[in-house]
Structures are given as structure tokens and as C-alpha cells.
Amino acid sequence: MSRNIVLCMDGTWNKPGQKDQGVETKTNVLKLHEALADRPDQIRKYFPGVGTDPGEKVSGGAFGWGLFDQIKDGYRFLRARFEPGDRIYV
């Protein structure tokens, strides 16, 4: 049976639980991830944006520090789960 594999990769400085003017705000990427159901024919994975790890706000946001690690993490996730016939959405 073919499946949907969905990678939800958020933008720079975006992560769950972030606040805007003191109010918790979800990004559209996080909302999409939460709206998708994990079921036998669908797998989903959320990745926070670069610059969200402690000490990497400036280096991640301004220079993309951590971007390649995030891409590699997404690839590893796919590689461990992909089967011929699956559909990939990023």
C-alpha cells in the first residue's frame, strides 16, 4: 500500500510554543502538521525552523546555521520510512 510521507519544515526562528506579543502563536506550517492525521497510509513529521536552538538565534537566522543539519534530518526520516510507491510532500 502506498503512503503519503509529509515533512513540515518551518521557517527561520519558528517553533511550537513561540509567542507574539505574549500570545502563543502557531505558524501555518505547524497548523498544517497538526491538521494532518497519522494513519496507516500517511506519515507526518514536523521540523522547527533554523535559529530555534538555544545560542543559534543570530547564527541560524542570519547565516542559516543548522539548515544543512535540518535537511539531513529530513532525508534520514524519509530514508528510514520510504517504500517504493510512496508519495513525498515537503
PDB file of N, CA, C and O in Angstrom, chain B, residues numbered from 101:
ATOM      1  N   MET B 101       0.848  -1.179   0.000  1.00  0.00           N
ATOM      2  CA  MET B 101       0.000   0.000   0.000  1.00  0.00           C
ATOM      3  C   MET B 101       0.895   1.243   0.000  1.00  0.00           C
ATOM      4  O   MET B 101       1.784   1.366   0.842  1.00  0.00           O
ATOM      5  N   SER B 102       0.666   2.151  -0.929  1.00  0.00           N
ATOM      6  CA  SER B 102       1.447   3.384  -0.961  1.00  0.00           C
ATOM      7  C   SER B 102       0.940   4.342   0.120  1.00  0.00           C
ATOM      8  O   SER B 102      -0.221   4.305   0.529  1.00  0.00           O
ATOM      9  N   ARG B 103       1.855   5.194   0.561  1.00  0.00           N
ATOM     10  CA  ARG B 103       1.535   6.117   1.655  1.00  0.00           C
ATOM     11  C   ARG B 103       1.940   7.530   1.273  1.00  0.00           C
ATOM     12  O   ARG B 103       2.715   7.740   0.340  1.00  0.00           O
ATOM     13  N   ASN B 104       1.408   8.483   2.000  1.00  0.00           N
ATOM     14  CA  ASN B 104       1.869   9.866   1.935  1.00  0.00           C
ATOM     15  C   ASN B 104       2.883  10.052   3.052  1.00  0.00           C
ATOM     16  O   ASN B 104       2.618   9.703   4.203  1.00  0.00           O
ATOM     17  N   ILE B 105       4.047  10.603   2.712  1.00  0.00           N
ATOM     18  CA  ILE B 105       5.027  10.981   3.728  1.00  0.00           C
ATOM     19  C   ILE B 105       5.153  12.499   3.641  1.00  0.00           C
ATOM     20  O   ILE B 105       5.575  13.034   2.616  1.00  0.00           O
ATOM     21  N   VAL B 106       4.788  13.186   4.714  1.00  0.00           N
ATOM     22  CA  VAL B 106       4.716  14.641   4.709  1.00  0.00           C
ATOM     23  C   VAL B 106       5.742  15.207   5.688  1.00  0.00           C
ATOM     24  O   VAL B 106       5.700  14.909   6.881  1.00  0.00           O
ATOM     25  N   LEU B 107       6.664  16.025   5.176  1.00  0.00           N
ATOM     26  CA  LEU B 107       7.637  16.724   6.017  1.00  0.00           C
ATOM     27  C   LEU B 107       7.199  18.177   6.121  1.00  0.00           C
ATOM     28  O   LEU B 107       7.113  18.874   5.109  1.00  0.00           O
ATOM     29  N   CYS B 108       6.924  18.635   7.321  1.00  0.00           N
ATOM     30  CA  CYS B 108       6.534  20.021   7.573  1.00  0.00           C
ATOM     31  C   CYS B 108       7.747  20.731   8.170  1.00  0.00           C
ATOM     32  O   CYS B 108       8.071  20.543   9.342  1.00  0.00           O
ATOM     33  N   MET B 109       8.409  21.540   7.359  1.00  0.00           N
ATOM     34  CA  MET B 109       9.644  22.206   7.780  1.00  0.00           C
ATOM     35  C   MET B 109       9.359  23.693   7.941  1.00  0.00           C
ATOM     36  O   MET B 109       9.077  24.397   6.971  1.00  0.00           O
ATOM     37  N   ASP B 110       9.439  24.153   9.174  1.00  0.00           N
ATOM     38  CA  ASP B 110       9.073  25.531   9.481  1.00  0.00           C
ATOM     39  C   ASP B 110      10.175  26.506   9.086  1.00  0.00           C
ATOM     40  O   ASP B 110      11.304  26.111   8.795  1.00  0.00           O
ATOM     41  N   GLY B 111       9.824  27.782   9.084  1.00  0.00           N
ATOM     42  CA  GLY B 111      10.744  28.835   8.670  1.00  0.00           C
ATOM     43  C   GLY B 111      11.655  29.299   9.798  1.00  0.00           C
ATOM     44  O   GLY B 111      11.523  28.877  10.947  1.00  0.00           O
ATOM     45  N   THR B 112      12.565  30.162   9.441  1.00  0.00           N
ATOM     46  CA  THR B 112      13.558  30.694  10.368  1.00  0.00           C
ATOM     47  C   THR B 112      12.903  31.247  11.632  1.00  0.00           C
ATOM     48  O   THR B 112      11.958  32.033  11.574  1.00  0.00           O
ATOM     49  N   TRP B 113      13.435  30.812  12.776  1.00  0.00           N
ATOM     50  CA  TRP B 113      13.019  31.231  14.116  1.00  0.00           C
ATOM     51  C   TRP B 113      11.633  30.725  14.517  1.00  0.00           C
ATOM     52  O   TRP B 113      11.140  31.104  15.580  1.00  0.00           O
ATOM     53  N   ASN B 114      10.999  29.897  13.720  1.00  0.00           N
ATOM     54  CA  ASN B 114       9.654  29.417  14.050  1.00  0.00           C
ATOM     55  C   ASN B 114       9.703  28.049  14.706  1.00  0.00           C
ATOM     56  O   ASN B 114      10.409  27.147  14.254  1.00  0.00           O
ATOM     57  N   LYS B 115       8.931  27.911  15.792  1.00  0.00           N
ATOM     58  CA  LYS B 115       8.872  26.648  16.528  1.00  0.00           C
ATOM     59  C   LYS B 115       7.569  26.597  17.323  1.00  0.00           C
ATOM     60  O   LYS B 115       6.935  27.631  17.538  1.00  0.00           O
ATOM     61  N   PRO B 116       7.163  25.401  17.761  1.00  0.00           N
ATOM     62  CA  PRO B 116       5.964  25.308  18.599  1.00  0.00           C
ATOM     63  C   PRO B 116       6.159  26.071  19.911  1.00  0.00           C
ATOM     64  O   PRO B 116       7.258  26.108  20.464  1.00  0.00           O
ATOM     65  N   GLY B 117       5.099  26.663  20.387  1.00  0.00           N
ATOM     66  CA  GLY B 117       5.149  27.367  21.665  1.00  0.00           C
ATOM     67  C   GLY B 117       5.679  28.783  21.591  1.00  0.00           C
ATOM     68  O   GLY B 117       5.796  29.450  22.619  1.00  0.00           O
ATOM     69  N   GLN B 118       6.006  29.261  20.386  1.00  0.00           N
ATOM     70  CA  GLN B 118       6.528  30.622  20.291  1.00  0.00           C
ATOM     71  C   GLN B 118       5.415  31.621  20.574  1.00  0.00           C
ATOM     72  O   GLN B 118       4.232  31.330  20.399  1.00  0.00           O
ATOM     73  N   LYS B 119       5.821  32.796  21.013  1.00  0.00           N
ATOM     74  CA  LYS B 119       4.837  33.811  21.379  1.00  0.00           C
ATOM     75  C   LYS B 119       5.049  35.072  20.563  1.00  0.00           C
ATOM     76  O   LYS B 119       6.175  35.440  20.230  1.00  0.00           O
ATOM     77  N   ASP B 120       3.942  35.724  20.251  1.00  0.00           N
ATOM     78  CA  ASP B 120       3.951  37.015  19.575  1.00  0.00           C
ATOM     79  C   ASP B 120       3.193  37.972  20.479  1.00  0.00           C
ATOM     80  O   ASP B 120       1.989  37.817  20.684  1.00  0.00           O
ATOM     81  N   GLN B 121       3.884  38.948  21.013  1.00  0.00           N
ATOM     82  CA  GLN B 121       3.319  39.907  21.955  1.00  0.00           C
ATOM     83  C   GLN B 121       2.657  39.201  23.134  1.00  0.00           C
ATOM     84  O   GLN B 121       1.584  39.596  23.591  1.00  0.00           O
ATOM     85  N   GLY B 122       3.323  38.140  23.620  1.00  0.00           N
ATOM     86  CA  GLY B 122       2.864  37.425  24.801  1.00  0.00           C
ATOM     87  C   GLY B 122       1.801  36.369  24.557  1.00  0.00           C
ATOM     88  O   GLY B 122       1.374  35.693  25.493  1.00  0.00           O
ATOM     89  N   VAL B 123       1.370  36.219  23.312  1.00  0.00           N
ATOM     90  CA  VAL B 123       0.324  35.246  22.984  1.00  0.00           C
ATOM     91  C   VAL B 123       0.939  34.129  22.147  1.00  0.00           C
ATOM     92  O   VAL B 123       1.611  34.384  21.147  1.00  0.00           O
ATOM     93  N   GLU B 124       0.697  32.873  22.575  1.00  0.00           N
ATOM     94  CA  GLU B 124       1.227  31.747  21.812  1.00  0.00           C
ATOM     95  C   GLU B 124       0.629  31.761  20.407  1.00  0.00           C
ATOM     96  O   GLU B 124      -0.586  31.848  20.232  1.00  0.00           O
ATOM     97  N   THR B 125       1.503  31.676  19.421  1.00  0.00           N
ATOM     98  CA  THR B 125       1.095  31.763  18.029  1.00  0.00           C
ATOM     99  C   THR B 125       1.629  30.572  17.258  1.00  0.00           C
ATOM    100  O   THR B 125       2.820  30.271  17.327  1.00  0.00           O
ATOM    101  N   LYS B 126       0.765  29.894  16.528  1.00  0.00           N
ATOM    102  CA  LYS B 126       1.175  28.757  15.703  1.00  0.00           C
ATOM    103  C   LYS B 126       1.385  29.228  14.267  1.00  0.00           C
ATOM    104  O   LYS B 126       0.596  30.011  13.739  1.00  0.00           O
ATOM    105  N   THR B 127       2.454  28.744  13.645  1.00  0.00           N
ATOM    106  CA  THR B 127       2.689  29.061  12.242  1.00  0.00           C
ATOM    107  C   THR B 127       1.762  28.216  11.372  1.00  0.00           C
ATOM    108  O   THR B 127       1.195  27.226  11.832  1.00  0.00           O
ATOM    109  N   ASN B 128       1.618  28.616  10.122  1.00  0.00           N
ATOM    110  CA  ASN B 128       0.796  27.831   9.199  1.00  0.00           C
ATOM    111  C   ASN B 128       1.376  26.436   8.997  1.00  0.00           C
ATOM    112  O   ASN B 128       0.630  25.473   8.817  1.00  0.00           O
ATOM    113  N   VAL B 129       2.701  26.323   9.026  1.00  0.00           N
ATOM    114  CA  VAL B 129       3.332  25.007   8.871  1.00  0.00           C
ATOM    115  C   VAL B 129       2.952  24.108  10.043  1.00  0.00           C
ATOM    116  O   VAL B 129       2.613  22.942   9.841  1.00  0.00           O
ATOM    117  N   LEU B 130       3.004  24.629  11.251  1.00  0.00           N
ATOM    118  CA  LEU B 130       2.617  23.845  12.426  1.00  0.00           C
ATOM    119  C   LEU B 130       1.128  23.493  12.385  1.00  0.00           C
ATOM    120  O   LEU B 130       0.743  22.375  12.727  1.00  0.00           O
ATOM    121  N   LYS B 131       0.294  24.444  11.969  1.00  0.00           N
ATOM    122  CA  LYS B 131      -1.142  24.169  11.851  1.00  0.00           C
ATOM    123  C   LYS B 131      -1.399  23.047  10.840  1.00  0.00           C
ATOM    124  O   LYS B 131      -2.230  22.171  11.080  1.00  0.00           O
ATOM    125  N   LEU B 132      -0.687  23.076   9.715  1.00  0.00           N
ATOM    126  CA  LEU B 132      -0.834  22.018   8.712  1.00  0.00           C
ATOM    127  C   LEU B 132      -0.432  20.675   9.298  1.00  0.00           C
ATOM    128  O   LEU B 132      -1.140  19.681   9.136  1.00  0.00           O
ATOM    129  N   HIS B 133       0.711  20.648   9.981  1.00  0.00           N
ATOM    130  CA  HIS B 133       1.179  19.403  10.598  1.00  0.00           C
ATOM    131  C   HIS B 133       0.136  18.850  11.566  1.00  0.00           C
ATOM    132  O   HIS B 133      -0.147  17.652  11.563  1.00  0.00           O
ATOM    133  N   GLU B 134      -0.427  19.715  12.385  1.00  0.00           N
ATOM    134  CA  GLU B 134      -1.426  19.276  13.361  1.00  0.00           C
ATOM    135  C   GLU B 134      -2.726  18.833  12.692  1.00  0.00           C
ATOM    136  O   GLU B 134      -3.433  17.977  13.223  1.00  0.00           O
ATOM    137  N   ALA B 135      -3.045  19.410  11.533  1.00  0.00           N
ATOM    138  CA  ALA B 135      -4.277  19.048  10.831  1.00  0.00           C
ATOM    139  C   ALA B 135      -4.164  17.692  10.131  1.00  0.00           C
ATOM    140  O   ALA B 135      -5.171  17.022   9.901  1.00  0.00           O
ATOM    141  N   LEU B 136      -2.948  17.297   9.798  1.00  0.00           N
ATOM    142  CA  LEU B 136      -2.738  16.009   9.137  1.00  0.00           C
ATOM    143  C   LEU B 136      -2.807  14.895  10.167  1.00  0.00           C
ATOM    144  O   LEU B 136      -2.299  15.030  11.280  1.00  0.00           O
ATOM    145  N   ALA B 137      -3.425  13.819   9.794  1.00  0.00           N
ATOM    146  CA  ALA B 137      -3.555  12.689  10.717  1.00  0.00           C
ATOM    147  C   ALA B 137      -2.467  11.657  10.455  1.00  0.00           C
ATOM    148  O   ALA B 137      -2.133  11.369   9.305  1.00  0.00           O
ATOM    149  N   ASP B 138      -1.917  11.102  11.537  1.00  0.00           N
ATOM    150  CA  ASP B 138      -1.067   9.925  11.401  1.00  0.00           C
ATOM    151  C   ASP B 138      -2.007   8.745  11.252  1.00  0.00           C
ATOM    152  O   ASP B 138      -2.842   8.489  12.120  1.00  0.00           O
ATOM    153  N   ARG B 139      -1.871   8.049  10.178  1.00  0.00           N
ATOM    154  CA  ARG B 139      -2.701   6.870   9.931  1.00  0.00           C
ATOM    155  C   ARG B 139      -1.882   5.898   9.092  1.00  0.00           C
ATOM    156  O   ARG B 139      -0.799   6.264   8.637  1.00  0.00           O
ATOM    157  N   PRO B 140      -2.349   4.693   8.874  1.00  0.00           N
ATOM    158  CA  PRO B 140      -1.531   3.702   8.162  1.00  0.00           C
ATOM    159  C   PRO B 140      -1.048   4.155   6.783  1.00  0.00           C
ATOM    160  O   PRO B 140       0.021   3.737   6.338  1.00  0.00           O
ATOM    161  N   ASP B 141      -1.826   5.010   6.098  1.00  0.00           N
ATOM    162  CA  ASP B 141      -1.416   5.435   4.759  1.00  0.00           C
ATOM    163  C   ASP B 141      -0.808   6.840   4.744  1.00  0.00           C
ATOM    164  O   ASP B 141      -0.662   7.437   3.677  1.00  0.00           O
ATOM    165  N   GLN B 142      -0.453   7.371   5.916  1.00  0.00           N
ATOM    166  CA  GLN B 142       0.131   8.714   5.977  1.00  0.00           C
ATOM    167  C   GLN B 142       1.045   8.860   7.186  1.00  0.00           C
ATOM    168  O   GLN B 142       0.694   8.488   8.305  1.00  0.00           O
ATOM    169  N   ILE B 143       2.224   9.409   6.929  1.00  0.00           N
ATOM    170  CA  ILE B 143       3.203   9.667   7.986  1.00  0.00           C
ATOM    171  C   ILE B 143       3.546  11.149   7.910  1.00  0.00           C
ATOM    172  O   ILE B 143       3.746  11.689   6.822  1.00  0.00           O
ATOM    173  N   ARG B 144       3.612  11.802   9.055  1.00  0.00           N
ATOM    174  CA  ARG B 144       3.954  13.225   9.080  1.00  0.00           C
ATOM    175  C   ARG B 144       5.082  13.467  10.069  1.00  0.00           C
ATOM    176  O   ARG B 144       5.251  12.715  11.029  1.00  0.00           O
ATOM    177  N   LYS B 145       5.855  14.526   9.827  1.00  0.00           N
ATOM    178  CA  LYS B 145       6.951  14.897  10.730  1.00  0.00           C
ATOM    179  C   LYS B 145       7.116  16.405  10.667  1.00  0.00           C
ATOM    180  O   LYS B 145       7.150  16.994   9.587  1.00  0.00           O
ATOM    181  N   TYR B 146       7.218  17.027  11.845  1.00  0.00           N
ATOM    182  CA  TYR B 146       7.427  18.477  11.950  1.00  0.00           C
ATOM    183  C   TYR B 146       8.876  18.765  12.310  1.00  0.00           C
ATOM    184  O   TYR B 146       9.456  18.103  13.170  1.00  0.00           O
ATOM    185  N   PHE B 147       9.456  19.762  11.643  1.00  0.00           N
ATOM    186  CA  PHE B 147      10.807  20.230  11.935  1.00  0.00           C
ATOM    187  C   PHE B 147      10.735  21.726  12.223  1.00  0.00           C
ATOM    188  O   PHE B 147      10.253  22.481  11.378  1.00  0.00           O
ATOM    189  N   PRO B 148      11.202  22.184  13.401  1.00  0.00           N
ATOM    190  CA  PRO B 148      11.224  23.625  13.676  1.00  0.00           C
ATOM    191  C   PRO B 148      12.219  24.326  12.758  1.00  0.00           C
ATOM    192  O   PRO B 148      13.105  23.691  12.187  1.00  0.00           O
ATOM    193  N   GLY B 149      12.065  25.629  12.624  1.00  0.00           N
ATOM    194  CA  GLY B 149      12.947  26.402  11.760  1.00  0.00           C
ATOM    195  C   GLY B 149      14.353  26.545  12.326  1.00  0.00           C
ATOM    196  O   GLY B 149      14.598  26.280  13.502  1.00  0.00           O
ATOM    197  N   VAL B 150      15.273  26.971  11.459  1.00  0.00           N
ATOM    198  CA  VAL B 150      16.641  27.214  11.917  1.00  0.00           C
ATOM    199  C   VAL B 150      16.638  28.417  12.852  1.00  0.00           C
ATOM    200  O   VAL B 150      15.765  29.281  12.773  1.00  0.00           O
ATOM    201  N   GLY B 151      17.623  28.457  13.732  1.00  0.00           N
ATOM    202  CA  GLY B 151      17.730  29.556  14.680  1.00  0.00           C
ATOM    203  C   GLY B 151      16.845  29.395  15.899  1.00  0.00           C
ATOM    204  O   GLY B 151      16.661  30.350  16.654  1.00  0.00           O
ATOM    205  N   THR B 152      16.286  28.198  16.113  1.00  0.00           N
ATOM    206  CA  THR B 152      15.407  27.985  17.269  1.00  0.00           C
ATOM    207  C   THR B 152      16.114  27.292  18.423  1.00  0.00           C
ATOM    208  O   THR B 152      15.594  27.266  19.539  1.00  0.00           O
ATOM    209  N   ASP B 153      17.289  26.733  18.173  1.00  0.00           N
ATOM    210  CA  ASP B 153      18.048  26.111  19.257  1.00  0.00           C
ATOM    211  C   ASP B 153      18.718  27.197  20.091  1.00  0.00           C
ATOM    212  O   ASP B 153      19.123  28.227  19.553  1.00  0.00           O
ATOM    213  N   PRO B 154      18.839  26.977  21.406  1.00  0.00           N
ATOM    214  CA  PRO B 154      19.493  27.976  22.256  1.00  0.00           C
ATOM    215  C   PRO B 154      20.894  28.312  21.729  1.00  0.00           C
ATOM    216  O   PRO B 154      21.672  27.422  21.388  1.00  0.00           O
ATOM    217  N   GLY B 155      21.191  29.583  21.672  1.00  0.00           N
ATOM    218  CA  GLY B 155      22.507  30.025  21.230  1.00  0.00           C
ATOM    219  C   GLY B 155      22.666  30.106  19.720  1.00  0.00           C
ATOM    220  O   GLY B 155      23.739  30.473  19.240  1.00  0.00           O
ATOM    221  N   GLU B 156      21.626  29.774  18.957  1.00  0.00           N
ATOM    222  CA  GLU B 156      21.737  29.806  17.498  1.00  0.00           C
ATOM    223  C   GLU B 156      20.789  30.811  16.848  1.00  0.00           C
ATOM    224  O   GLU B 156      20.624  30.801  15.628  1.00  0.00           O
ATOM    225  N   LYS B 157      20.166  31.678  17.645  1.00  0.00           N
ATOM    226  CA  LYS B 157      19.193  32.610  17.067  1.00  0.00           C
ATOM    227  C   LYS B 157      19.827  33.498  16.002  1.00  0.00           C
ATOM    228  O   LYS B 157      19.288  33.623  14.903  1.00  0.00           O
ATOM    229  N   VAL B 158      20.956  34.113  16.312  1.00  0.00           N
ATOM    230  CA  VAL B 158      21.593  35.002  15.342  1.00  0.00           C
ATOM    231  C   VAL B 158      22.261  34.207  14.232  1.00  0.00           C
ATOM    232  O   VAL B 158      22.053  34.496  13.053  1.00  0.00           O
ATOM    233  N   SER B 159      23.062  33.207  14.594  1.00  0.00           N
ATOM    234  CA  SER B 159      23.789  32.453  13.564  1.00  0.00           C
ATOM    235  C   SER B 159      22.837  31.670  12.666  1.00  0.00           C
ATOM    236  O   SER B 159      23.067  31.567  11.461  1.00  0.00           O
ATOM    237  N   GLY B 160      21.775  31.121  13.237  1.00  0.00           N
ATOM    238  CA  GLY B 160      20.810  30.380  12.434  1.00  0.00           C
ATOM    239  C   GLY B 160      19.950  31.292  11.588  1.00  0.00           C
ATOM    240  O   GLY B 160      19.695  31.013  10.417  1.00  0.00           O
ATOM    241  N   GLY B 161      19.501  32.388  12.187  1.00  0.00           N
ATOM    242  CA  GLY B 161      18.629  33.303  11.464  1.00  0.00           C
ATOM    243  C   GLY B 161      19.336  34.113  10.406  1.00  0.00           C
ATOM    244  O   GLY B 161      18.823  34.275   9.299  1.00  0.00           O
ATOM    245  N   ALA B 162      20.499  34.620  10.731  1.00  0.00           N
ATOM    246  CA  ALA B 162      21.207  35.489   9.796  1.00  0.00           C
ATOM    247  C   ALA B 162      22.026  34.719   8.771  1.00  0.00           C
ATOM    248  O   ALA B 162      22.150  35.148   7.624  1.00  0.00           O
ATOM    249  N   PHE B 163      22.582  33.591   9.177  1.00  0.00           N
ATOM    250  CA  PHE B 163      23.511  32.883   8.298  1.00  0.00           C
ATOM    251  C   PHE B 163      23.047  31.478   7.922  1.00  0.00           C
ATOM    252  O   PHE B 163      23.755  30.768   7.207  1.00  0.00           O
ATOM    253  N   GLY B 164      21.879  31.071   8.387  1.00  0.00           N
ATOM    254  CA  GLY B 164      21.365  29.752   8.036  1.00  0.00           C
ATOM    255  C   GLY B 164      22.041  28.609   8.757  1.00  0.00           C
ATOM    256  O   GLY B 164      21.938  27.459   8.330  1.00  0.00           O
ATOM    257  N   TRP B 165      22.741  28.910   9.858  1.00  0.00           N
ATOM    258  CA  TRP B 165      23.413  27.869  10.626  1.00  0.00           C
ATOM    259  C   TRP B 165      22.392  26.810  11.039  1.00  0.00           C
ATOM    260  O   TRP B 165      21.368  27.136  11.640  1.00  0.00           O
ATOM    261  N   GLY B 166      22.658  25.574  10.727  1.00  0.00           N
ATOM    262  CA  GLY B 166      21.768  24.479  11.071  1.00  0.00           C
ATOM    263  C   GLY B 166      20.859  24.039   9.933  1.00  0.00           C
ATOM    264  O   GLY B 166      20.176  23.021  10.046  1.00  0.00           O
ATOM    265  N   LEU B 167      20.842  24.794   8.838  1.00  0.00           N
ATOM    266  CA  LEU B 167      19.969  24.449   7.716  1.00  0.00           C
ATOM    267  C   LEU B 167      20.326  23.092   7.125  1.00  0.00           C
ATOM    268  O   LEU B 167      19.444  22.270   6.877  1.00  0.00           O
ATOM    269  N   PHE B 168      21.618  22.852   6.899  1.00  0.00           N
ATOM    270  CA  PHE B 168      22.021  21.572   6.310  1.00  0.00           C
ATOM    271  C   PHE B 168      21.730  20.408   7.256  1.00  0.00           C
ATOM    272  O   PHE B 168      21.385  19.316   6.807  1.00  0.00           O
ATOM    273  N   ASP B 169      21.867  20.637   8.558  1.00  0.00           N
ATOM    274  CA  ASP B 169      21.514  19.588   9.525  1.00  0.00           C
ATOM    275  C   ASP B 169      20.023  19.272   9.444  1.00  0.00           C
ATOM    276  O   ASP B 169      19.623  18.111   9.526  1.00  0.00           O
ATOM    277  N   GLN B 170      19.212  20.302   9.284  1.00  0.00           N
ATOM    278  CA  GLN B 170      17.772  20.088   9.189  1.00  0.00           C
ATOM    279  C   GLN B 170      17.430  19.315   7.911  1.00  0.00           C
ATOM    280  O   GLN B 170      16.582  18.423   7.933  1.00  0.00           O
ATOM    281  N   ILE B 171      18.077  19.652   6.818  1.00  0.00           N
ATOM    282  CA  ILE B 171      17.853  18.928   5.564  1.00  0.00           C
ATOM    283  C   ILE B 171      18.274  17.474   5.717  1.00  0.00           C
ATOM    284  O   ILE B 171      17.572  16.570   5.265  1.00  0.00           O
ATOM    285  N   LYS B 172      19.421  17.248   6.355  1.00  0.00           N
ATOM    286  CA  LYS B 172      19.881  15.869   6.573  1.00  0.00           C
ATOM    287  C   LYS B 172      18.917  15.104   7.477  1.00  0.00           C
ATOM    288  O   LYS B 172      18.658  13.924   7.241  1.00  0.00           O
ATOM    289  N   ASP B 173      18.384  15.754   8.504  1.00  0.00           N
ATOM    290  CA  ASP B 173      17.414  15.095   9.386  1.00  0.00           C
ATOM    291  C   ASP B 173      16.161  14.692   8.610  1.00  0.00           C
ATOM    292  O   ASP B 173      15.629  13.599   8.803  1.00  0.00           O
ATOM    293  N   GLY B 174      15.698  15.572   7.740  1.00  0.00           N
ATOM    294  CA  GLY B 174      14.540  15.251   6.913  1.00  0.00           C
ATOM    295  C   GLY B 174      14.822  14.091   5.979  1.00  0.00           C
ATOM    296  O   GLY B 174      13.983  13.207   5.801  1.00  0.00           O
ATOM    297  N   TYR B 175      16.016  14.094   5.378  1.00  0.00           N
ATOM    298  CA  TYR B 175      16.396  12.999   4.482  1.00  0.00           C
ATOM    299  C   TYR B 175      16.481  11.680   5.244  1.00  0.00           C
ATOM    300  O   TYR B 175      16.021  10.649   4.753  1.00  0.00           O
ATOM    301  N   ARG B 176      17.068  11.705   6.441  1.00  0.00           N
ATOM    302  CA  ARG B 176      17.155  10.482   7.254  1.00  0.00           C
ATOM    303  C   ARG B 176      15.758   9.955   7.604  1.00  0.00           C
ATOM    304  O   ARG B 176      15.512   8.749   7.568  1.00  0.00           O
ATOM    305  N   PHE B 177      14.868  10.860   7.935  1.00  0.00           N
ATOM    306  CA  PHE B 177      13.495  10.463   8.240  1.00  0.00           C
ATOM    307  C   PHE B 177      12.864   9.771   7.033  1.00  0.00           C
ATOM    308  O   PHE B 177      12.239   8.718   7.164  1.00  0.00           O
ATOM    309  N   LEU B 178      13.037  10.379   5.854  1.00  0.00           N
ATOM    310  CA  LEU B 178      12.490   9.774   4.634  1.00  0.00           C
ATOM    311  C   LEU B 178      13.135   8.428   4.332  1.00  0.00           C
ATOM    312  O   LEU B 178      12.445   7.452   4.040  1.00  0.00           O
ATOM    313  N   ARG B 179      14.445   8.384   4.404  1.00  0.00           N
ATOM    314  CA  ARG B 179      15.187   7.166   4.067  1.00  0.00           C
ATOM    315  C   ARG B 179      14.757   5.992   4.948  1.00  0.00           C
ATOM    316  O   ARG B 179      14.691   4.855   4.479  1.00  0.00           O
ATOM    317  N   ALA B 180      14.468   6.261   6.203  1.00  0.00           N
ATOM    318  CA  ALA B 180      14.088   5.193   7.132  1.00  0.00           C
ATOM    319  C   ALA B 180      12.660   4.691   6.899  1.00  0.00           C
ATOM    320  O   ALA B 180      12.306   3.603   7.352  1.00  0.00           O
ATOM    321  N   ARG B 181      11.839   5.475   6.195  1.00  0.00           N
ATOM    322  CA  ARG B 181      10.426   5.124   6.066  1.00  0.00           C
ATOM    323  C   ARG B 181       9.945   4.896   4.638  1.00  0.00           C
ATOM    324  O   ARG B 181       8.925   4.240   4.424  1.00  0.00           O
ATOM    325  N   PHE B 182      10.665   5.428   3.669  1.00  0.00           N
ATOM    326  CA  PHE B 182      10.201   5.369   2.276  1.00  0.00           C
ATOM    327  C   PHE B 182      10.161   3.948   1.745  1.00  0.00           C
ATOM    328  O   PHE B 182      11.071   3.149   1.968  1.00  0.00           O
ATOM    329  N   GLU B 183       9.084   3.659   1.039  1.00  0.00           N
ATOM    330  CA  GLU B 183       8.936   2.404   0.311  1.00  0.00           C
ATOM    331  C   GLU B 183       8.509   2.756  -1.110  1.00  0.00           C
ATOM    332  O   GLU B 183       7.803   3.745  -1.309  1.00  0.00           O
ATOM    333  N   PRO B 184       8.920   1.968  -2.099  1.00  0.00           N
ATOM    334  CA  PRO B 184       8.523   2.260  -3.484  1.00  0.00           C
ATOM    335  C   PRO B 184       7.005   2.456  -3.592  1.00  0.00           C
ATOM    336  O   PRO B 184       6.223   1.674  -3.053  1.00  0.00           O
ATOM    337  N   GLY B 185       6.620   3.501  -4.291  1.00  0.00           N
ATOM    338  CA  GLY B 185       5.205   3.832  -4.449  1.00  0.00           C
ATOM    339  C   GLY B 185       4.718   4.913  -3.501  1.00  0.00           C
ATOM    340  O   GLY B 185       3.655   5.492  -3.727  1.00  0.00           O
ATOM    341  N   ASP B 186       5.475   5.200  -2.436  1.00  0.00           N
ATOM    342  CA  ASP B 186       5.090   6.262  -1.503  1.00  0.00           C
ATOM    343  C   ASP B 186       5.169   7.622  -2.189  1.00  0.00           C
ATOM    344  O   ASP B 186       5.951   7.820  -3.119  1.00  0.00           O
ATOM    345  N   ARG B 187       4.351   8.548  -1.715  1.00  0.00           N
ATOM    346  CA  ARG B 187       4.360   9.920  -2.209  1.00  0.00           C
ATOM    347  C   ARG B 187       4.994  10.808  -1.140  1.00  0.00           C
ATOM    348  O   ARG B 187       4.665  10.693   0.041  1.00  0.00           O
ATOM    349  N   ILE B 188       5.898  11.690  -1.551  1.00  0.00           N
ATOM    350  CA  ILE B 188       6.618  12.561  -0.617  1.00  0.00           C
ATOM    351  C   ILE B 188       6.137  13.995  -0.803  1.00  0.00           C
ATOM    352  O   ILE B 188       6.052  14.495  -1.925  1.00  0.00           O
ATOM    353  N   TYR B 189       5.825  14.649   0.315  1.00  0.00           N
ATOM    354  CA  TYR B 189       5.418  16.054   0.315  1.00  0.00           C
ATOM    355  C   TYR B 189       6.297  16.804   1.309  1.00  0.00           C
ATOM    356  O   TYR B 189       6.435  16.394   2.462  1.00  0.00           O
ATOM    357  N   VAL B 190       6.893  17.908   0.851  1.00  0.00           N
ATOM    358  CA  VAL B 190       7.752  18.722   1.714  1.00  0.00           C
ATOM    359  C   VAL B 190       7.183  20.124   1.762  1.00  0.00           C
ATOM    360  O   VAL B 190       7.741  20.994   2.431  1.00  0.00           O
TER     361      VAL B 190
END
